[in-house]
Amino acid sequence: MQFLFPTFLWSLLAIGVPIAIHLFNFRRTRRVYFSNVKLLKTVEMETSSFRRLKQYLILAARVLAIAALALAFAQPFLPSKNKAGINRQGVTSMYVDNSFSMQNEQDGQRYLDIATTKLGQLLGLFRNATAMQLITNDFGSQEQALSPADRLRDRLTTIKMAATPRTLANVYKRQVNLLASHAGSGKNQLFWFSDFQKSTAGDLAKLQIDSTNRLFVVPVQANATQNVFVDSVWLNTPFVREFQNNILYVKVSNSGNNDVKNLVVKLFLDDVQVATAPVNLSVRGSAAAAFNFNIRGKGFKRGKITFDDQPITFDNDYFFVLNASPTIRVLHLYGASTPTPYVEKVFDNDSLFALQSINANNADVGLLKNTDLAVLENLSNVEGALRGELENFVKNGGSLLVIPPATPDLNAYANFLTALGINGLATRTEQTASPLPLANPDRSSPFFSDVFEQSVRQENIDMPTAAPVWQWQANGTRLLSLRSGDVFLTQSAVARGKVYVLASPLQAQYGNFAQNALFVPTFYKIAAQSVREQRTGYSFSENNLVLTVPDAPKNAIYKLKRGKLELIPVQRLNGNQLVLELPKSNQLSSDQELEAGYYELQNDNKTLQLLALNQDRRESQMDYYSADELRQVFKNQPNVAIFDNLNDADFVKEFEQQNFGKSLWKYFLMAALLFLLLEILVARFVK
């Protein structure tokens, strides 16, 4: 037998009090004289003997009652079967996984409710402990302090689902930090109550538990049930135009072990259902659904993909934002005294474009900061400040179209284009008296995917002619070529931007490309692909959001707003690139909560953009570590104990027998009460 609080054994000295009372009885007796005392002496001898026996019985009852009470406070127990079991004098840290995957159900009960119920029963074993900690995925400030078991039991009813999943390495690190600041007199013990989802648990093979601590891994026996979630959403074109047919593609995945038949996926725009599509999903399979829709009005549109899927519901909605008919800003820089009219005719007659046509000699290079597509036409050379700004413009995501002059400065252009990854610029070695015809474009190319009608046969296309003035190595995508095989128009990716190079000027003596029907859709596509793609949706798991903010003032403070919630995240502004750091749940106040939905990006109470934020889709993966897999992971760490089944009704009893031993304090308390009752009975009825 061992004692949890052996210092209480010093209270056994209190048994000296009743012994002293019985040994030193200071009550004085009064003698009474009789004429004949023979009979009285006989009675006195018999009465004293019986009184002495009664006093001894009372003394024994009092001594045993005090001794039993002292032993009860010392909390004796029989050692556990597991010699490395619980040390109740150390700090006890308990982690409850409250991520969204814990809303899965078994027999109609959520995994989180199962875990908190068993944890509440387990806290009954620590009823007198004061050095306890309860942490969740919230990592809140109130979880840092030590609390008694009763207070932790009250907190169990307030645990809610958290949007931030935590790796077990981060959980262990947080527990160890607390243990380091509250070092107890004995070894410490840690508990993990979780479904141990593989997609969020992290690399457990690298997790080493300090040998001075004891870890108890308590998995909720989760099964890979059905769960459907939206994997991604994308458009068939870089932008959405109003009053035109647009196509939205949605990839839906099934992470469960059952086939899903005829799941109805719905598309909402501005809270109005505009389309539906049924999908069939095989086990661990995916499928793509296409939605055709039209939009009226420009600006941001609130989109949502939704379906009905039980029991995991946090990922049944996917929020996204569409920017309808965004204005494409085109800056036309020309070198001649007057430009050719072709560029202006393409971009100046459509409200989709905002065109500025300026002589390059008088242009302000600062205009490039608010430009999507820059068109250089008939510039004899590109040097100085203009060259540096154009290089930065392309690297920061802008698109550049270079239309050569009749007699370009080859060295200046070669150096400029080489800096943008386009090599081998040279004057054409073959000079032709008349322009050459262009070859038919590859209609399977994404660039020309929606330019030609499917019914038009390639041999019937009326292709233009061109007389190139230079040639180069087609390292990028060859969009148009001469029938001789030489390049005419190429597209090259440079950092985040694109560079288009044309082989001939637009004047009539260099061909009829500018007058051909192919000219307008080609330039439209170049402009359309110059739109800096705005993501339709973001995830809370992303550390940084990179946004483009035009006309960004210095020292501007941007905030995110959703209803009454206003957040000012950590932010960095580099030119027109805004980087926002999304706050984690432990960085929010108690009245703030990040929910999936739409958030307005504001500056000076003016809404600049609309963002859609969704929960982390990693938790949609229904793969879990089994108890056997966890044993295999921690097989070389004897201080880690893995339990098989949290749902077992005898879990707490089995845990107590294995790790606490047999507690005896209640029996000694009952014995103390029994001896006190015995004392009362002896004093009352023994005459």
C-alpha positions, 0 to 999 in steps of 0.5 A: 500500500502506498500513499498519495499524500504521505505528509498527512500521516503526521496527523497520526500523532493526534491519537495521543490526545484521547490516550492522554485523556484516558491516562490522566483523568483529573476528576476528584472523587468524594468519599462517603463513610458508612457504618457497614461497608462490606457490601458496598466494597463488593459493589465498588469492585465490580463497578470499577472493573466494568467501568475500566473495560468501557473506558478501554473500548471508548479509547480504542474507538477514538484512536482507531477513528483518528487513525482511519481519518488520518489515513483517509487524508493521506489517500492510500492506494494499491499500486497500479498494474502499470508501474509507469502510471499516473503521478497525481502530484505532477501537472496534468495537461489534457488536449481535446481536439475540437476541429471540424472533423470531430463533428463526425458521428457514431450512433448519433453522437458527435465525436467531440461529445464522446470525447468530452463525456469521457474526459469529464468522467476521467476528471473525476479521478483527479477530483482533488488535483489543482495543477491541471490544464485543458487546451483545445485547438483555440489555443486561447489565453485562458488555457495557459493557467493551471486550474482545479479539476472542477473548473475544467469540468465546467469548461467542457460544456463550453467547447465549440468547434474550431476553424483552426486545425493543429498538428500534434507537434504544435499541441505537444509544444504548447503543453511542454511550454506550460509544464516548463513554467509550472514544474511540479514535484513529480512527473507530469502526464499528458492526454490527447483526445482526438480522432487523429486525422492523418491530414492534420496530425502532422508527421508523428514519426518525428514527434519525440515525447520527453521521457520525464513525461507520460503521454496517454493517447486516447483515440476516438474510434473514427471510421472513414464514413461518407464525406463530399467536399468542393476541391476547387472552382475555376472559370473557363475564361480569365474574367466574367462578362455580363450578358454573355454565357459563362462557364464555371467548373466545380471539382467535387471529391468524395473522401468516404468509403461509399459511392455517392449517386446523383448528388445535387450540386447547386450554384447560387449567385447573390443568394439566387439559385441559378443552376444545378448539376448532379454528380456521381462519385466513386469511393475516393473519387472526384468529378467535375460539374459545369455550370452555365450562367449569365450575369447582369451588372458589373462588379463583385458577385457573391457565389456559393456552391452547396449540397446536402451531405451528412454527417460532416456539414462544415464543408457543404458550402463553398464560397467564392467571388466573381468580378463581373466585367472588370475594366482592362486597362491598356496603355498604348505607347507609340514612337512615331509622331502619330500611331497607327489606328488599329490598336485604338480601333480594337480597344477604344470602342468597347467599354470593357477596355480603358485605353490610354494612347500616349507618345512614349517620349512624353509618357509618365512611366508611373502610369504602368502601375495602374495598367494591365496591358502595355502595348509598345508600337513603333518605338525605335529602341527601349532604354533608360527609365522606360526599360527598367519600369517595363521590366518591373511591370512584367515581373509584377504580373503585367502583360507586354505586347511588343510591335516592332518599328520598320527599322528597330534598334536591334541591339537595344531591343535584344538587350531588353528582350533578353532581360525578359527571357526572349533570346536570339533576336535578329534581323531576318536574313531573308527579305521578301518582295511581298508578304508571306501567308500565315499558317493556320493556328492550332485551334486546340491551343487554349489561346484560340479555344473559343475564337473559332466556331467548331463548324469552321474547317481549318482549310477554309480560314482566310489567313493574313499575310505578313512581312516580318522585320525580325526573328527570335527563338520561340522559347515560349508558346508559338501562337502564330507562325508563317507557313515557312515555319518562322515565328510571327507571334509568341507568348512567353511567361516572365515571372508573374507576367507575360510578354507577346512579341510580334514579328512585323509592324501593323502598316499595310506594306508589312502585310494585312494582319491588321485588316484581317478578321483574325486581328481583333480576336487575337488582340482581344485574347491578349488583353483578356489574358492580361487581366491579373487573375483574382482568385475566386476563394481563399482558405483560413489555413493560408498564412498570407493573402496576396492582393492587388490594390490599385492606387494604393496610398502610402501608409494606408490601413486596410481592414477586413469586415464581415457584418459587425466583425472588423479585423485589422490584420498584419499587413505589408504593402509593396507597390500595389501588392498587399499582403495580409496575414490572416489572424488565428483563432487564439489572436482574436478576442472572445467576442470575435470568430472567423466564419466562412463567408464573404469579407470586404477589404476596406480602406477609409470605410470604402470597399475595394474588394470582396473576398471569399474565405472558406474553412480548411479542406484538409479536414474533409479527408476522412483518413484516421490513425487507428490504435494499431497504427499509433502503437507502431508510430510510438513503439520505441517510446515506452512512456506513451500509452495507446488506448483502443476504444474510448467508446467502451463503457468501462474505459474510465474504470479500466484506466483507473485500474491500469494507471491509478491503482486501487484507491482506498481512502473511501474505505478508511473514511467509512472506517473512521465513521464506523469507529465514531459510531461504535464510540457513541454506542458504547458510551450510550448503551454500555452501563 
